[in-house]
Amino acid sequence: MATLAVEHHPLAQSVSFDLDSLIIELVDGRTISVPLTWFPSLSRATESQLKDWEILGDGEGIHWPQLDEDLSVNGILLGNHGRR
């Protein structure tokens, strides 16, 4: 029987948004979607500011330079709102 390994150290590969959510695609194929209201600086940001993001390290986190906001992918998965 084949099993699918779940990444123990989840890594982001891309970020997108809809009206209410931050959506993170992980390298292992999973998608995380969390409310933007979890992150006040993101929920108040302009579309341009939201689209200006960078992957930190190998994908352990996400950084928004215009907002000086860093989020940890593992932290988001653990439900602690991802603050680094």
C-alpha positions as CSV (number, residue, x, y, z in Angstrom):
1,M,0.0,0.0,0.0
2,A,1.4,3.4,-1.0
3,T,1.3,6.3,1.4
4,L,1.7,10.0,0.8
5,A,4.3,11.6,2.9
6,V,3.3,14.9,4.4
7,E,6.1,17.5,4.7
8,H,7.1,17.9,8.3
9,H,8.6,21.3,7.5
10,P,6.0,22.9,5.2
11,L,7.4,25.2,2.6
12,A,5.5,27.8,0.6
13,Q,5.9,28.1,-3.1
14,S,3.3,30.8,-3.9
15,V,0.9,33.2,-2.3
16,S,-2.4,34.7,-3.5
17,F,-5.5,36.4,-2.1
18,D,-9.2,36.6,-2.5
19,L,-11.4,39.2,-0.9
20,D,-11.3,37.6,2.6
21,S,-8.4,35.1,2.6
22,L,-4.6,34.6,2.4
23,I,-4.0,31.5,0.2
24,I,-0.6,29.7,0.3
25,E,0.3,26.9,-2.0
26,L,2.8,24.5,-0.5
27,V,5.5,22.6,-2.3
28,D,4.0,19.3,-1.2
29,G,0.7,20.1,-3.0
30,R,-1.4,21.3,-0.1
31,T,-3.2,24.7,-0.1
32,I,-3.6,26.7,3.1
33,S,-6.4,29.3,3.2
34,V,-6.8,31.6,6.3
35,P,-8.8,34.7,7.0
36,L,-7.0,38.0,6.3
37,T,-8.5,39.3,9.5
38,W,-5.9,37.1,11.3
39,F,-3.3,39.6,10.1
40,P,-4.4,43.2,10.6
41,S,-1.5,44.7,8.5
42,L,-2.5,42.4,5.6
43,S,-6.2,43.1,6.0
44,R,-5.6,46.9,5.8
45,A,-3.1,46.6,2.9
46,T,-3.7,47.7,-0.7
47,E,-3.8,45.2,-3.5
48,S,-0.4,46.4,-4.6
49,Q,1.1,45.9,-1.1
50,L,-0.4,42.4,-0.9
51,K,1.1,41.4,-4.2
52,D,4.6,42.5,-3.2
53,W,5.6,39.4,-1.2
54,E,8.8,37.3,-1.0
55,I,9.5,33.7,0.0
56,L,11.8,33.5,3.0
57,G,14.5,30.9,3.0
58,D,13.4,27.7,1.2
59,G,9.8,28.6,1.8
60,E,9.6,28.5,5.6
61,G,8.0,32.0,5.6
62,I,6.6,34.9,3.6
63,H,7.7,38.5,3.8
64,W,5.9,41.7,2.6
65,P,8.6,44.4,2.4
66,Q,6.2,47.3,2.0
67,L,4.3,46.2,5.1
68,D,7.3,44.9,7.1
69,E,5.3,41.8,7.8
70,D,6.7,38.2,8.1
71,L,4.7,35.1,8.5
72,S,5.8,31.6,9.2
73,V,4.1,28.8,7.2
74,N,4.4,26.3,10.1
75,G,3.0,28.9,12.5
76,I,0.0,29.4,10.2
77,L,-0.6,25.6,10.1
78,L,-0.4,25.5,13.9
79,G,-3.0,28.2,14.1
80,N,-0.9,30.8,15.9
81,H,-1.4,33.3,13.1
82,G,2.0,32.7,11.7
83,R,4.0,35.4,13.3
84,R,7.8,34.8,13.0
